[in-house]
Amino acid sequence: MSGKEETVLEVAGLRKLYGKKQALKDVTFSLKAGTSFGFLGPNGAGKSTTMKILTGIVKADSGHVKLFGQDITNDTDAVARFVGYVPQDITLYEKLSAYDNLVFFGEAYGVRGIDLKHRIREVLEKTGLTDRANDAVETFSGGMKRRINIAAALLHRPKLLILDEPTVGIDPQSRNHIFEMIRELNDDGVTIIYSTHYMEEVEVLCDQVAIMDQGSVKAMGPLGELLETYGRKAIYVEVAGLTELPRLPGVGKVSKEGSGWVLETAKVGEVMQQLLQAASLHRWDVKQLEVVRPSLENVFLTVTGTALRD
Ligand SMILES: Nc1ncnc2c1ncn2[C@@H]1O[C@H](COP(=O)(O)OP(=O)(O)OP(=O)(O)O)[C@@H](O)[C@H]1O
């Protein structure tokens, strides 16, 4: 297992044009070993293009990618050795069995003989598909195909696993299985890059997050730090029969939500005190009074100025 402080990946100044379309403007980040890194952004933000550059499938117009200190711009050997890539589009041989697909991908990754047999058994177990190993992939659900797709990327024991929106259009059971698998791999020291446009996936899976929009990384850091820096700090209050809330010092925007109000404030403690005093003074029948937990949703809104669309 790699040491926590080891830098696995360094990405600097990636730019990419497709014709006149600027897919990437300037993507820069680095990852320490053992990180679970979430790439969050709407469709078209540039996530897939970034992943494809990291795996050497697409060439950047400028910038560089270093994997374990080796520049992969002109040498993709390190990618083949250290990286497992699960592309957005599932690529499997439908007529072949799951087992034979894994033999094909394992050999392509340079795993052979008894080691390959061993690994196939392990990854089938990990993906929960041991009992379907001999069935043709064409009989599988979308979620099962995705799991085989992930299994194929694990055969050569990659140190970095890159998954591009792996849960789009799959059943909840496979989704949970994939999450569990990713957590286990990460616990075993595999560094994860996970791209998605589902905020709740990043919240449960990732300890580091990059928010991507329109070809740039708009904010990046540990999840807790992003929530602290960009998340809305607010209080929700609901009082029976109250039609108007008095203005309180230290409160910014006030918005009606459900039967109550959300009061945005940087001074949560002070405003809470004032609300309690007002409640006692005016004999309010308080139904609910609570601090609103910052969410990635409002981080995204603060950072990009737009809501994250599905
Ligand atoms: N091969 C291509 N030719 C032309 N334009 C492309 C190509 N691939 C991507 N683009 C464009 O580049 C931009 C970034 O696309 P990219 O696929 O990297 O985004 P994404 O965040 O992964 O979104 P998605 O989830 O839809 O794949 C988009 O505007 C897309 O239309």
The ligand as a MOL file (V3000), in Angstrom:
LIG
                    3D

  0  0  0     0  0            999 V3000
M  V30 BEGIN CTAB
M  V30 COUNTS 31 33 0 0 0
M  V30 BEGIN ATOM
M  V30 1 N -15.1690 14.2930 -29.3860 0
M  V30 2 C -15.7290 15.4870 -29.2070 0
M  V30 3 N -15.9200 16.3420 -30.2460 0
M  V30 4 C -16.4660 17.5570 -30.0750 0
M  V30 5 N -16.8690 18.0560 -28.8800 0
M  V30 6 C -16.7080 17.2630 -27.8080 0
M  V30 7 C -16.1320 15.9450 -27.9040 0
M  V30 8 N -16.1050 15.3990 -26.6640 0
M  V30 9 C -16.6290 16.3240 -25.8350 0
M  V30 10 N -16.9850 17.4530 -26.5140 0
M  V30 11 C -17.5590 18.6760 -25.9330 0
M  V30 12 O -16.6670 19.1340 -24.9270 0
M  V30 13 C -17.3890 19.6050 -23.7710 0
M  V30 14 C -16.9560 18.7980 -22.5480 0
M  V30 15 O -17.4290 17.4530 -22.7030 0
M  V30 16 P -17.1460 16.2780 -21.6460 0
M  V30 17 O -17.7110 15.0310 -22.2380 0
M  V30 18 O -15.7250 16.3030 -21.2690 0
M  V30 19 O -18.0310 16.7730 -20.4310 0
M  V30 20 P -18.5790 15.9400 -19.2000 0
M  V30 21 O -18.4990 16.8630 -18.0360 0
M  V30 22 O -17.9200 14.6530 -19.0870 0
M  V30 23 O -20.0900 15.7140 -19.5800 0
M  V30 24 P -20.8460 14.3310 -19.8730 0
M  V30 25 O -21.2830 13.8440 -18.5710 0
M  V30 26 O -22.0050 14.7640 -20.7320 0
M  V30 27 O -19.8790 13.4390 -20.5760 0
M  V30 28 C -18.8630 19.4450 -24.1250 0
M  V30 29 O -19.3290 20.6970 -24.6070 0
M  V30 30 C -18.8740 18.4170 -25.2170 0
M  V30 31 O -19.9740 18.5970 -26.0850 0
M  V30 END ATOM
M  V30 BEGIN BOND
M  V30 1 1 1 2
M  V30 2 1 2 3
M  V30 3 2 2 7
M  V30 4 2 3 4
M  V30 5 1 4 5
M  V30 6 2 5 6
M  V30 7 1 6 7
M  V30 8 1 6 10
M  V30 9 1 7 8
M  V30 10 2 8 9
M  V30 11 1 9 10
M  V30 12 1 10 11
M  V30 13 1 11 12
M  V30 14 1 11 30
M  V30 15 1 12 13
M  V30 16 1 13 14
M  V30 17 1 13 28
M  V30 18 1 14 15
M  V30 19 1 15 16
M  V30 20 2 16 17
M  V30 21 1 16 18
M  V30 22 1 16 19
M  V30 23 1 19 20
M  V30 24 2 20 21
M  V30 25 1 20 22
M  V30 26 1 20 23
M  V30 27 1 23 24
M  V30 28 2 24 25
M  V30 29 1 24 26
M  V30 30 1 24 27
M  V30 31 1 28 29
M  V30 32 1 28 30
M  V30 33 1 30 31
M  V30 END BOND
M  V30 END CTAB
M  END
